[in-house]
């Protein structure tokens, strides 16, 4: 593993700070990592600090009117008592439904949210995507509305966002234009929610200090690097469709699926839509895909929209299965790993493992094939130790040989959880050609989702639309496309077990004494030829604009993004 010069300089600067509060120390570390704008490189504070959530009352959506962004308060409130809390302060959240936010903290609204997107949100290197993440994100579900709460409204993910410091910023000041045209300015204090009960300092410290193995470091906080789908009961979300939409054939029909994968039919247009909320359901998605294609054949569906709205990724095996399903005979793209004293040491130790244990570490040659997709010999290290110098941000960096995941690695990792191959023979192409596919994202198509979308777009020419962000500004369609992530929990534990007493070098980082944790990308993926590898940059550092960028034009398109399926139909026939 290695760190950037910015991180090293930042850590050295923190050494010189005389902190009065431990909270501030952890916060500063998190903010330093957050400025990399990469969900695969982050620091999370100890569990006791992350068990507190800061709330503002409003779920805000943005759209464009007359070439200007409008920020509107939606009528959706989480069912956690937030509205009732503000009622005790004499504030009725409902009074502000439909109001436009003209300003926050005495800054014009667009300027405020642009500044916050630039300084206070991680996850993506595209400011358009970061603006989307601040806003409430609505899932494309015609039968009910599901919402991912925006990072402006809920502050908990230290690795992702700027946190309020209550003594310096006890409230936010809003200027509204109410639905009746009245303009008012009012302060709204932060609501702070504890997600765990403490009985005193001792119980608080119980969730601060780590106990036992590294794997037990965060007993009270569920790990989630994909956005959480916050939903209130279905009965509160269900809305009947206007009769004119029904009569015009502008209401999709839900055919099959679950919370991870849903298949819809646009009957009037012979178009199907697959919405994948994430890529984590490796148990049901293969079956649902087969059912989808069977239904598509029966209904004479000739074109397909792949909606990847709010898809933060998931299991790489499922991503590769999807690529094999949609595009036969794929090449997943070259990658490499950074070379450091730590990785060299671990590679040398890995080569001496028994053959039946080589799959347990990703510093083993067993995991990889070379640039010609020929597996490296099992017990060798030259795939990493014969390093290559490439330049990153103007500085030389030692990296491994060009790597592909080996066939043996893919088989071992994937075949126990997925069918061995898609239901198409090598001689029979998938039902939909690339020209009959269209992808939709809001910029946050990360990790495994990015691998899938990048491959579909760059290798097969599938068109993609990015939605939201700022008007008249190019927008990427993916975020954080790195392909191998190291999490200090649980990945440090196997590292120490691999050392087996070989600790004299003191080059493997020790486990953190607290329940804090960090993560970083240790294998980067590159795009397709013909760019020579000698000049190539990892996709994480390459601007990848969508073919089309669309900003919703009213609140209906913002909160019901499935309506955009109809608007984007012409892109399928380009």
C-alpha positions as CSV (number, residue, x, y, z in Angstrom):
1,X,0.0,0.0,0.0
2,X,1.1,3.6,-0.4
3,X,-0.2,7.0,0.4
4,X,-0.2,10.2,-1.6
5,X,2.1,13.1,-0.8
6,X,-0.9,15.2,0.2
7,X,-2.0,12.6,2.8
8,X,1.5,12.3,4.2
9,X,1.8,16.1,4.4
10,X,-1.6,16.3,6.0
11,X,-0.8,13.7,8.7
12,X,2.4,15.5,9.5
13,X,0.5,18.7,9.9
14,X,-1.9,17.0,12.3
15,X,1.1,15.9,14.4
16,X,1.8,19.6,15.2
17,X,-1.8,20.4,16.4
18,X,-2.4,20.5,20.1
19,X,-5.9,19.2,20.2
20,X,-8.2,20.1,23.1
21,X,-10.9,17.5,22.0
22,X,-10.3,14.0,20.7
23,X,-13.4,14.4,18.6
24,X,-11.7,17.2,16.6
25,X,-8.7,15.0,16.0
26,X,-10.6,12.2,14.4
27,X,-12.7,14.7,12.5
28,X,-9.7,16.3,10.9
29,X,-8.3,12.9,9.8
30,X,-11.6,12.1,8.2
31,X,-11.8,15.5,6.4
32,X,-8.2,15.1,5.1
33,X,-9.1,11.8,3.5
34,X,-12.5,13.1,2.3
35,X,-10.8,15.8,0.2
36,X,-9.6,13.0,-2.1
37,X,-13.3,12.6,-3.2
38,X,-13.0,8.8,-3.3
39,X,-15.3,6.4,-1.4
40,X,-12.5,3.8,-1.6
41,X,-10.1,6.0,0.4
42,X,-11.5,7.1,3.7
43,X,-11.2,7.2,7.5
44,X,-14.1,6.5,9.8
45,X,-14.0,7.7,13.4
46,X,-14.5,5.4,16.4
47,X,-18.0,4.0,16.7
48,X,-18.9,6.1,19.7
49,X,-18.7,9.3,17.5
50,X,-20.4,7.8,14.5
51,X,-23.3,6.7,16.7
52,X,-24.6,10.3,16.7
53,X,-26.4,11.6,13.7
54,X,-27.0,15.3,12.9
55,X,-30.3,16.2,11.0
56,X,-31.7,19.2,9.3
57,X,-35.5,19.0,8.7
58,X,-35.8,19.2,4.9
59,X,-35.4,16.7,2.1
60,X,-34.4,19.1,-0.7
61,X,-34.5,18.4,-4.5
62,X,-33.0,20.4,-7.3
63,X,-34.1,21.1,-10.8
64,X,-33.5,23.6,-13.6
65,X,-35.9,26.4,-14.6
66,X,-34.9,29.1,-17.1
67,X,-31.3,28.0,-17.0
68,X,-31.2,28.5,-13.2
69,X,-31.1,25.8,-10.5
70,X,-34.1,25.7,-8.2
71,X,-33.9,24.1,-4.7
72,X,-37.3,23.0,-3.4
73,X,-38.4,21.4,-0.1
74,X,-40.1,18.1,-0.9
75,X,-42.9,16.6,1.2
76,X,-40.9,13.6,2.4
77,X,-39.9,13.2,6.0
78,X,-38.2,10.1,7.6
79,X,-40.3,8.2,10.1
80,X,-37.8,8.6,12.9
81,X,-39.6,11.3,14.9
82,X,-37.8,14.1,13.2
83,X,-41.0,16.0,12.4
84,X,-42.2,15.5,15.9
85,X,-39.0,16.9,17.4
86,X,-39.2,20.1,15.5
87,X,-42.9,20.4,16.5
88,X,-41.6,20.7,20.1
89,X,-39.6,23.7,19.0
90,X,-42.7,25.3,17.5
91,X,-41.7,24.4,13.9
92,X,-44.1,22.6,11.6
93,X,-42.0,21.1,8.7
94,X,-45.2,20.8,6.6
95,X,-45.5,24.6,6.4
96,X,-42.4,24.6,4.2
97,X,-43.4,21.8,1.8
98,X,-43.1,23.2,-1.8
99,X,-41.1,26.2,-0.7
100,X,-38.1,27.3,-2.7
101,X,-34.8,27.7,-0.8
102,X,-33.4,31.0,-2.0
103,X,-30.4,31.1,0.4
104,X,-28.6,29.3,3.2
105,X,-26.5,31.0,5.8
106,X,-27.0,34.3,4.0
107,X,-25.5,33.0,0.8
108,X,-27.5,32.6,-2.4
109,X,-28.7,28.9,-2.6
110,X,-26.7,27.9,-5.7
111,X,-23.5,29.4,-4.3
112,X,-24.1,27.8,-0.9
113,X,-24.7,24.3,-2.3
114,X,-21.8,24.6,-4.8
115,X,-19.4,25.6,-2.0
116,X,-20.6,22.7,0.2
117,X,-20.3,20.3,-2.8
118,X,-16.7,21.4,-3.3
119,X,-15.5,21.3,0.3
120,X,-17.9,19.2,2.2
121,X,-18.7,16.0,0.2
122,X,-16.4,13.1,-0.7
123,X,-17.3,10.0,-2.8
124,X,-16.9,11.5,-6.3
125,X,-14.4,13.7,-8.1
126,X,-17.3,15.3,-10.1
127,X,-18.9,18.3,-8.5
128,X,-22.2,17.5,-10.3
129,X,-22.4,14.1,-8.6
130,X,-21.5,15.7,-5.2
131,X,-24.4,18.2,-5.7
132,X,-26.7,15.2,-6.4
133,X,-25.5,13.6,-3.2
134,X,-26.4,16.7,-1.1
135,X,-29.9,16.5,-2.5
136,X,-32.6,13.9,-1.7
137,X,-32.2,11.1,-4.2
138,X,-35.4,9.5,-5.4
139,X,-35.4,6.0,-6.7
140,X,-37.0,5.2,-10.1
141,X,-39.9,3.2,-8.8
142,X,-43.3,4.1,-10.5
143,X,-45.3,2.0,-8.0
144,X,-44.0,3.8,-4.9
145,X,-41.5,6.5,-4.1
146,X,-38.3,5.5,-2.4
147,X,-35.7,8.1,-1.2
148,X,-32.1,8.2,-0.4
149,X,-31.7,11.0,2.1
150,X,-29.3,13.7,1.0
151,X,-26.0,14.4,2.7
152,X,-27.1,17.9,3.3
153,X,-30.0,16.7,5.5
154,X,-28.3,13.9,7.3
155,X,-24.8,14.0,8.6
156,X,-23.3,10.8,9.8
157,X,-20.8,9.4,7.3
158,X,-17.6,11.0,8.5
159,X,-15.7,9.6,5.5
160,X,-18.2,11.2,3.1
161,X,-19.2,14.6,4.3
162,X,-18.5,17.7,6.4
163,X,-19.9,17.4,9.9
164,X,-21.4,20.3,11.9
165,X,-19.5,21.3,15.0
166,X,-22.3,22.2,17.3
167,X,-20.5,24.9,19.2
168,X,-19.6,26.8,16.0
169,X,-22.7,26.1,14.0
170,X,-25.7,25.3,16.2
171,X,-28.2,26.0,13.4
172,X,-28.6,26.9,9.7
173,X,-30.3,30.0,8.5
174,X,-32.7,29.6,5.5
175,X,-34.3,32.1,3.2
176,X,-37.5,30.7,1.7
177,X,-40.0,31.7,-0.9
178,X,-43.1,30.0,0.3
179,X,-45.8,28.6,-2.0
180,X,-47.9,31.7,-1.4
181,X,-45.0,33.9,-2.6
182,X,-44.0,35.1,0.9
183,X,-40.2,35.4,1.5
184,X,-39.0,34.7,5.0
185,X,-35.7,34.0,6.7
186,X,-35.6,31.6,9.7
187,X,-33.0,29.6,11.7
188,X,-33.3,25.8,12.1
189,X,-31.2,24.2,14.8
190,X,-29.6,20.8,14.2
191,X,-31.4,17.8,15.6
192,X,-29.0,15.3,17.1
193,X,-30.0,11.6,17.2
194,X,-28.1,9.0,19.2
195,X,-28.3,5.6,17.6
196,X,-27.0,3.8,20.7
197,X,-27.8,4.4,24.4
198,X,-25.0,5.2,26.8
199,X,-25.1,5.0,30.6
200,X,-22.0,7.1,31.2
201,X,-18.4,7.7,30.2
202,X,-17.5,4.0,30.8
203,X,-20.1,2.7,28.3
204,X,-19.1,5.4,25.8
205,X,-15.5,4.3,26.0
206,X,-16.5,0.7,25.5
207,X,-17.3,1.7,21.9
208,X,-14.2,3.8,21.5
209,X,-11.5,1.3,22.3
210,X,-11.1,-1.9,20.2
211,X,-11.5,-5.2,21.9
212,X,-10.2,-8.6,20.7
213,X,-9.4,-9.2,17.1
214,X,-9.4,-6.6,14.4
215,X,-12.6,-8.2,13.0
216,X,-14.4,-7.2,16.2
217,X,-13.4,-3.5,16.0
218,X,-16.8,-2.0,15.2
219,X,-19.4,-4.1,17.1
220,X,-22.1,-1.4,17.1
221,X,-21.9,0.2,13.7
222,X,-23.1,-1.6,10.6
223,X,-20.7,-1.2,7.7
224,X,-22.3,0.3,4.6
225,X,-20.2,1.8,1.8
226,X,-23.2,2.0,-0.5
227,X,-25.8,4.6,0.1
228,X,-28.6,3.6,2.5
229,X,-32.1,3.5,1.1
230,X,-34.1,5.3,3.8
231,X,-37.8,4.6,3.3
232,X,-40.9,5.3,5.3
233,X,-43.8,2.7,5.2
234,X,-45.1,1.9,1.8
235,X,-48.6,3.2,2.6
236,X,-47.1,6.7,3.0
237,X,-45.3,6.6,-0.3
238,X,-47.9,5.1,-2.7
239,X,-49.4,7.6,-5.1
240,X,-52.0,7.0,-7.8
241,X,-50.9,8.0,-11.3
242,X,-52.9,10.7,-13.1
243,X,-55.5,9.3,-15.4
244,X,-54.1,11.2,-18.4
245,X,-50.7,9.4,-17.9
246,X,-52.5,6.1,-17.8
247,X,-54.5,6.8,-20.9
248,X,-51.4,8.0,-22.8
249,X,-49.5,4.8,-21.9
250,X,-47.0,6.8,-19.9
251,X,-47.0,4.6,-16.8
252,X,-44.5,1.7,-16.7
253,X,-45.7,-1.7,-15.6
254,X,-43.8,-3.5,-13.0
255,X,-43.2,-7.2,-14.0
256,X,-40.8,-8.8,-11.6
257,X,-37.9,-8.2,-9.1
258,X,-37.0,-7.3,-5.5
259,X,-35.5,-4.4,-3.7
260,X,-32.1,-4.8,-5.5
261,X,-33.4,-5.5,-9.0
262,X,-36.6,-4.5,-10.7
263,X,-37.9,-5.0,-14.3
264,X,-40.5,-2.7,-15.9
265,X,-42.2,-2.6,-19.2
266,X,-43.1,0.4,-21.3
267,X,-45.8,-1.3,-23.3
268,X,-46.5,1.5,-25.8
269,X,-42.8,1.6,-26.9
270,X,-41.7,-2.1,-26.7
271,X,-39.0,-1.0,-24.3
272,X,-38.0,-2.7,-21.0
273,X,-36.3,-1.1,-18.1
274,X,-34.0,-2.8,-15.6
275,X,-33.3,-0.8,-12.4
276,X,-30.4,-2.1,-10.3
277,X,-30.3,-0.4,-7.0
278,X,-27.0,-2.1,-6.2
279,X,-24.9,-5.1,-7.2
280,X,-25.1,-7.1,-4.0
281,X,-27.8,-9.7,-4.6
282,X,-25.8,-12.5,-6.2
283,X,-28.4,-15.0,-5.0
284,X,-31.5,-13.8,-6.9
285,X,-30.3,-11.6,-9.7
286,X,-29.2,-14.4,-12.1
287,X,-32.6,-16.0,-11.8
288,X,-34.3,-12.6,-12.2
289,X,-32.2,-11.9,-15.3
290,X,-33.4,-15.1,-16.9
291,X,-37.0,-14.3,-16.1
292,X,-36.5,-10.8,-17.5
293,X,-35.2,-12.0,-20.8
294,X,-37.9,-14.6,-21.1
295,X,-40.6,-12.0,-20.4
296,X,-38.9,-9.6,-22.9
297,X,-39.1,-12.3,-25.6
298,X,-42.8,-13.0,-24.9
299,X,-43.6,-9.2,-24.9
300,X,-41.6,-8.5,-28.0
301,X,-39.4,-6.0,-26.1
302,X,-36.7,-4.8,-28.5
303,X,-34.8,-2.3,-26.5
304,X,-33.6,-2.0,-22.9
305,X,-32.8,0.8,-20.5
306,X,-30.4,0.0,-17.7
307,X,-31.1,2.4,-14.9
308,X,-28.2,2.5,-12.4
309,X,-29.6,5.4,-10.3
310,X,-28.0,5.5,-6.8
311,X,-26.1,2.3,-7.5
312,X,-23.0,2.3,-5.3
313,X,-21.7,-1.1,-6.4
314,X,-21.4,-4.4,-4.6
315,X,-19.8,-7.8,-5.4
316,X,-17.3,-7.8,-8.2
317,X,-18.4,-11.4,-9.1
318,X,-21.9,-10.2,-9.8
319,X,-20.6,-7.3,-11.8
320,X,-18.6,-9.7,-14.0
321,X,-21.6,-12.0,-14.3
322,X,-23.6,-9.1,-15.6
323,X,-20.9,-8.3,-18.1
324,X,-20.9,-11.9,-19.3
325,X,-24.6,-11.8,-19.5
326,X,-24.9,-8.7,-21.6
327,X,-21.6,-8.9,-23.5
328,X,-20.2,-12.3,-24.3
329,X,-16.4,-12.9,-24.3
330,X,-15.5,-9.8,-22.3
331,X,-12.0,-8.5,-21.4
332,X,-12.4,-6.9,-18.0
333,X,-9.7,-4.4,-18.3
334,X,-6.1,-4.3,-17.1
335,X,-5.1,-3.2,-13.6
336,X,-2.1,-2.9,-11.3
337,X,-1.2,-2.6,-7.7
338,X,1.1,-0.2,-5.9
339,X,4.5,-1.5,-4.9
340,X,5.8,-0.5,-1.4
341,X,7.9,-2.1,1.3
342,X,4.7,-3.5,2.7
343,X,3.4,-5.1,-0.5
344,X,6.8,-6.5,-1.4
345,X,7.1,-8.1,2.1
346,X,3.6,-9.6,1.9
347,X,4.1,-10.9,-1.7
348,X,7.3,-12.7,-0.5
349,X,5.5,-14.2,2.4
350,X,2.5,-15.2,0.3
351,X,4.6,-17.3,-2.2
352,X,5.6,-19.7,0.6
353,X,2.0,-20.4,1.7
354,X,0.6,-23.9,1.0
355,X,-1.2,-24.1,-2.3
356,X,-4.6,-24.5,-0.7
357,X,-4.1,-21.2,1.2
358,X,-2.9,-19.0,-1.6
359,X,-6.5,-17.8,-2.3
360,X,-6.7,-16.2,1.1
361,X,-4.5,-13.2,0.4
362,X,-4.5,-10.8,-2.6
363,X,-0.7,-10.5,-2.4
364,X,-0.5,-13.9,-3.9
365,X,0.3,-14.7,-7.6
366,X,-2.5,-17.2,-7.5
367,X,-5.0,-14.2,-7.8
368,X,-3.6,-12.8,-11.0
369,X,-2.9,-13.3,-14.7
370,X,-0.6,-11.2,-16.9
371,X,-1.6,-8.7,-19.6
372,X,-2.1,-11.6,-22.0
373,X,-4.4,-13.3,-19.5
374,X,-1.9,-16.1,-18.8
375,X,-1.9,-17.1,-15.1
376,X,1.3,-16.3,-13.2
377,X,3.0,-19.3,-11.7
378,X,1.6,-19.9,-8.2
379,X,4.7,-19.5,-6.1
380,X,6.4,-16.4,-7.5
381,X,6.6,-12.7,-6.7
382,X,7.9,-11.1,-9.9
383,X,4.3,-10.0,-10.9
384,X,4.8,-7.4,-8.1
385,X,8.5,-7.2,-7.3
386,X,9.5,-6.5,-11.0
387,X,7.9,-3.2,-10.6
388,X,7.2,-0.5,-13.3
389,X,7.5,3.2,-12.8
390,X,4.4,5.2,-13.8
391,X,3.6,8.8,-13.1
392,X,0.7,9.9,-10.9
393,X,0.0,13.6,-10.4
394,X,3.5,14.4,-11.8
395,X,5.3,12.1,-9.5
396,X,6.9,8.7,-10.2
397,X,5.2,5.7,-8.6
398,X,6.2,2.1,-8.5
399,X,3.4,-0.3,-9.5
400,X,3.2,-4.0,-10.3
401,X,3.1,-5.7,-13.7
402,X,-0.2,-5.3,-15.7
403,X,-2.7,-7.6,-14.0
404,X,-5.9,-9.3,-14.8
405,X,-7.8,-11.5,-12.3
406,X,-6.8,-15.1,-13.0
407,X,-9.4,-17.5,-14.2
408,X,-8.7,-19.7,-11.1
409,X,-9.4,-16.7,-8.8
410,X,-12.7,-15.8,-10.6
411,X,-13.8,-19.5,-10.4
412,X,-13.1,-19.8,-6.8
413,X,-14.6,-16.5,-5.7
414,X,-17.7,-16.6,-8.0
415,X,-18.8,-20.1,-8.8
416,X,-19.8,-21.0,-5.3
417,X,-22.4,-18.1,-5.4
418,X,-23.3,-17.7,-9.0
419,X,-24.3,-20.0,-11.9
420,X,-21.2,-21.0,-13.9
421,X,-22.3,-19.1,-17.0
422,X,-25.1,-17.1,-18.5
423,X,-27.8,-19.0,-20.4
424,X,-26.4,-18.1,-23.8
425,X,-24.2,-20.3,-25.8
426,X,-20.9,-18.8,-27.2
427,X,-22.5,-19.0,-30.7
428,X,-25.7,-17.2,-29.7
429,X,-25.5,-13.5,-29.0
430,X,-27.4,-11.8,-26.1
431,X,-30.9,-10.6,-27.1
432,X,-30.0,-6.9,-27.1
433,X,-27.2,-5.3,-29.1
434,X,-25.3,-2.4,-27.6
435,X,-27.2,0.1,-29.8
436,X,-30.4,-1.1,-28.2
437,X,-29.2,-0.5,-24.7
438,X,-29.1,2.8,-22.8
439,X,-27.7,3.4,-19.3
440,X,-28.8,6.1,-16.8
441,X,-26.9,7.2,-13.8
442,X,-26.8,10.2,-11.4
443,X,-23.0,10.1,-11.3
444,X,-22.9,7.8,-8.3
445,X,-22.2,4.6,-10.2
446,X,-19.3,3.4,-8.1
447,X,-17.0,0.4,-7.6
448,X,-18.5,-2.7,-9.2
449,X,-21.2,-0.5,-10.9
450,X,-18.4,1.6,-12.4
451,X,-16.7,-1.5,-13.7
452,X,-19.9,-2.6,-15.4
453,X,-20.8,0.8,-16.8
454,X,-17.2,1.7,-17.9
455,X,-16.9,-1.6,-19.7
456,X,-20.3,-1.3,-21.4
457,X,-19.6,2.3,-22.5
458,X,-15.9,2.0,-23.4
459,X,-15.7,-1.5,-24.9
460,X,-19.2,-1.9,-26.4
461,X,-20.3,1.7,-27.1
462,X,-23.5,1.6,-24.9
463,X,-24.8,5.2,-24.6
464,X,-25.2,6.7,-21.1
465,X,-27.2,9.6,-19.7
466,X,-26.1,11.4,-16.5
467,X,-28.9,13.1,-14.6
468,X,-28.8,16.1,-12.2
469,X,-26.0,18.3,-11.1
470,X,-25.4,21.8,-12.5
471,X,-26.8,23.0,-15.9
472,X,-24.5,23.4,-18.9
473,X,-21.7,21.5,-17.2
474,X,-20.3,18.2,-18.5
475,X,-20.9,15.3,-16.1
476,X,-19.3,12.0,-15.5
477,X,-21.3,8.9,-15.3
478,X,-19.3,6.9,-12.7
479,X,-17.5,7.5,-9.5
480,X,-14.6,5.7,-7.6
481,X,-13.9,3.0,-10.2
482,X,-11.0,1.4,-8.4
483,X,-11.3,-2.4,-8.3
484,X,-9.7,-3.7,-5.1
485,X,-10.3,-2.1,-1.8
486,X,-8.4,-2.7,1.4
487,X,-10.4,-2.2,4.6
488,X,-8.5,-2.1,7.9
489,X,-11.5,-4.1,9.2
490,X,-11.3,-7.0,8.4
491,X,-8.3,-7.0,6.0
492,X,-5.6,-6.1,8.6
493,X,-6.3,-9.3,10.5
494,X,-5.3,-11.6,7.6
495,X,-2.2,-9.5,7.0
496,X,-1.0,-10.1,10.6
497,X,-1.8,-13.8,10.3
498,X,0.2,-13.9,7.1
499,X,3.2,-12.5,8.9
500,X,3.3,-15.5,11.4
501,X,5.8,-13.8,13.6
502,X,7.8,-12.1,10.8
503,X,7.4,-8.7,12.3
504,X,11.0,-7.6,12.5
505,X,10.6,-5.2,9.6
506,X,7.8,-3.4,11.3
507,X,6.5,-2.4,7.9
508,X,2.9,-3.7,8.2
509,X,0.7,-1.1,9.9
510,X,-0.5,-2.2,13.3
511,X,-4.2,-2.4,14.1
512,X,-5.7,0.8,15.3
513,X,-6.2,0.8,19.1
514,X,-9.7,2.4,18.6
515,X,-12.8,1.3,16.7
516,X,-11.9,3.8,14.0
517,X,-11.0,2.4,10.7
518,X,-9.6,3.3,7.3
519,X,-9.9,2.0,3.7
520,X,-7.9,2.5,0.5
521,X,-7.8,1.3,-3.0
522,X,-4.9,-1.1,-3.6
523,X,-5.7,-2.1,-7.2
524,X,-6.6,0.3,-10.0
525,X,-8.3,-0.5,-13.2
526,X,-7.5,1.0,-16.6
527,X,-9.5,1.6,-19.7
528,X,-9.4,-0.3,-23.0
529,X,-6.7,-0.1,-25.7
530,X,-5.5,1.5,-27.9
531,X,-4.1,3.8,-25.1
532,X,-0.6,2.3,-24.5
533,X,-0.2,1.2,-20.9
534,X,3.0,3.3,-20.6
535,X,0.9,6.5,-21.0
536,X,-2.4,5.3,-19.4
537,X,-3.9,6.6,-16.2
538,X,-6.3,4.6,-14.0
539,X,-9.9,5.3,-14.7
540,X,-10.2,6.9,-11.3
541,X,-8.2,9.8,-12.6
542,X,-9.7,10.0,-16.1
543,X,-12.6,12.2,-16.9
544,X,-15.4,10.0,-18.3
545,X,-18.2,12.2,-19.5
546,X,-21.6,10.8,-20.3
547,X,-22.9,10.9,-23.8
548,X,-25.9,13.0,-22.6
549,X,-26.4,15.2,-19.5
550,X,-29.9,16.1,-18.4
551,X,-31.0,18.2,-15.5
552,X,-34.7,17.7,-14.4
553,X,-36.9,20.7,-15.4
554,X,-39.4,20.6,-12.6
555,X,-40.1,19.0,-9.2
556,X,-42.1,16.1,-10.7
557,X,-39.1,15.0,-12.8
558,X,-36.9,15.4,-9.7
559,X,-38.9,13.2,-7.4
560,X,-40.2,10.8,-10.0
561,X,-37.2,10.0,-12.1
562,X,-38.9,7.1,-13.8
563,X,-40.7,9.7,-16.0
564,X,-37.3,10.4,-17.6
565,X,-37.4,6.9,-19.1
566,X,-39.9,8.3,-21.6
567,X,-37.9,11.4,-22.2
568,X,-34.7,9.5,-23.0
569,X,-36.4,7.1,-25.5
570,X,-35.0,9.0,-28.5
571,X,-31.5,8.2,-27.3
572,X,-32.1,4.6,-28.0
573,X,-32.7,5.3,-31.7
574,X,-29.8,7.6,-32.3
